[in-house]
Amino acid sequence: MRGRARTILRPTGRGIVVLVACAALWLLGDLTRIEPARQLAAGLVLVLAVGAIGILVAGRGISPRRRVVDDAVPVGGSARVMLEMQDRPWITVMPLGRGVVREHLPEELGGQGDLPLARRMPHVLHVSRRGGHALGAYSVLVRDVFGLFHLRRTVEDGLRITGLPAVAEMSTAAERSTGIADSAVAGAAPVAGVGELGPIARPYATGDDIRRIHWRASARTGTLMTREDEPTAGRSAVVVLDTTRRDGLEGQVEEALVSHAATVLDSLGRNGWEVRIVDASGDEITRAQRRRGVPGPSLLGGEADALERRASLLALAEVDFDDDEQHGVGRDHAAGHAELAIALGADLGEPFAGLELDRFAGRATRRTAIALDAALPEEEPETPRRARRIGPADGDDFGHAHEQHAEQLAAAHAQRPPRRSRLGTWALVRGSSADTLDDLLTTAVEEPR
Amino acid sequence: MSPLMGRPSLEGPHLTGRALLLLVALLLAAAPTSQLLAGASWLVLTLTGAAPVILGGIVLRHLLSRTALVPLLQLGLICVLMLVVETAQGLAPWSEGPVAVLASQPEVLRLGVQELASGLPPMVLGAPGTVIIVVLVALLALLLDLLYLDLGWHTPTALLLMGAVLVPSLQQPSGGAWWQVAAPVAAGAAVLAVRTVHGDPAISRGTAARRPGPSPRPAAPSAPRCCASRSSPPAPPCSARPCPSWSRRGSRSTSTC
């Protein structure tokens, strides 16, 4: 995307020093009749002239354009970004100066950093937080060969990358413990009678299994039809995400809650549930229909599922934990006829305080509430760092921060395993942000009363 | 680039290349002194004074982990150099013992300063004058070495080298040959151009979590992971669709994940 650009050409500090020295030497030469002073001033003028010509020539053809290849990636993943010059910059052909592209990225995307100037600069950005992140402006910085002049072309293109919540896999045991997967699910549709087409038949698509051809429907319609497996009972579930603004609620807990919501949503969808995710105010965050592509090998259904899934994740990515009680926390606007309810919230001593969970659950028979507290102390925000320059000695030593973080999480999990208890009609599981959904649902120990 | 300023110091070939450039620049900047010294002594004496300091600095920086000690050891090297030159010129009375050599130093310095002060260009230097010039060149080389390699102050270094044009100006106000001006200006220009031609190594090298900015190399093509564990960052969902992967050349290819 090509954005609004503004260009600044100015002398550097070094350029000003050389200019002043040049004038002073010329004056000295005039006053004292010392010829070497004038000769040196002339030499400095020559250096300045070469620098000026160099920066003017080097600045030709710099017309950057940036586009985001992956506009939404899971937290912890990398988004590909392509930065390229539309024309061939002269500086990439002739060594007239040195150029970098400085991206003024937010901390969530890695912070400010430099890329060596080239015709094409594909790179990746590591997305560390959920939500929409503006990439910010980027600047093409060019200096002449002597470092006397500085050309800065700043472009603002308004590009964004969305950090999607992480989606994990739920084990079968975890799915069964919440009622998502049932060992004996009865089909909802009646058995098709003689001559009836059955509930779902669609045109044959290349790649469909020959054994799934719906011969009866094909005979009726005159074209090959493929049989989709009929859905199980029209099951609907509601996931309540406690987005109430609470003092002491930490970012890691928010991230874990949203991640678990996305995981539950995915698992419910795969098991044939219609799902609504609502926030503490009862507003619907997202809704997902029963998976069309599950369990049949339908390509169109798979496409539709992927689109719906992406829309849901994008909606979850924007979730903020800022609902307050004055704006109707705890009242579900549309409880519906959910058969299964799962609530996710922070555990700050009294889980789901101020929230009437039963009103969200409607007539749901399976109710599971998951409350999390922070596993690790919140990190202090770092002071902004200076731009990192990329040079020949740049190594690939990324250190062991990642492993250390994993060890800390594992230690926190071992120290405080999840506990299971009751919260009214709900099965309450209390754990920490270090616990995976499987840990919470399968390894929780009964809490002593 | 300074260990004194809390920045990483130059290492390996970067250090060697820049140190050798400084040596060459010093030799070029010495060109105007050919108006003051007879014959090729301006080049020989500059080389004698500068080479041990700069080359010794390279060796010391490779050997020592604490590079802040290097300038001090280079100072010691200059003392050794002075004794060697005095010995070569027959000024050090080693036959009378080391104490006598040390005791003779003030006299050597006095004679050298007297010789330089009373001489007229172009001078043919005597032994004390030679010692003084070599020591002065060595001290200047140490100063520039500190400025250029340790502190990374390229602009003062370049201006000092260019300023060598003015060294003979009191004796020769009308100036000298063109190359006696061009050589110091070229030396200064070379120092100014160093960071453009040869960028500084990275200022910061940290962990992945602390490493700011974009990564210039796209990640190696890999299939998205289908599950997330406690020890790994969250994984993108897996689908049965072909997904694009990114080659190091930036071209798209297709793989099945």
Interface residues (C-beta under 8 A of the other chain):
Chain A: G13 R14 V17 V18 A21 T32 R33 I34 E35 P36 A37 Q39 L40 G43 L44 L46 V47 V69 V73 P74 V75 G76 G77 S78 R80 V81 M82 P95 G97 R98 E103 L105 G110 G111 Q112 G113 D114 L115 P116 R120 M121 P122 H123 V124 L125 H126 R143 D144 V145 F146 G147 L148 L164 P165 A166 V167 A168 E169 S259 D266 G302 A306 R309 R385 R386 A387 R388 R389 I390 G391 P392 A393 D394 G395 D397 F398 G399 H400 A401 H402 E403 H405 A406 L409 A410 H413 A434 T436 D439
Chain B: E11 G12 H14 P32 H154 T155 L159 M162 G163 V165 L166 P168 S169 Q172 P173 S174 G175 G176 V181 A182 P184 V185 G188 A189 L192 A193 R195 T196 V197 H198 G199 D200 P201 A202 I203 S204 R205 G206 T207 A208 A209 R210 R211 P212 G213 P214 S215 P216 R217 P218 A219 C226 C227 A228 S229 R230 S231 S232 P233 P234 A235 P236 P237 S239 A240 R241 W246 G250
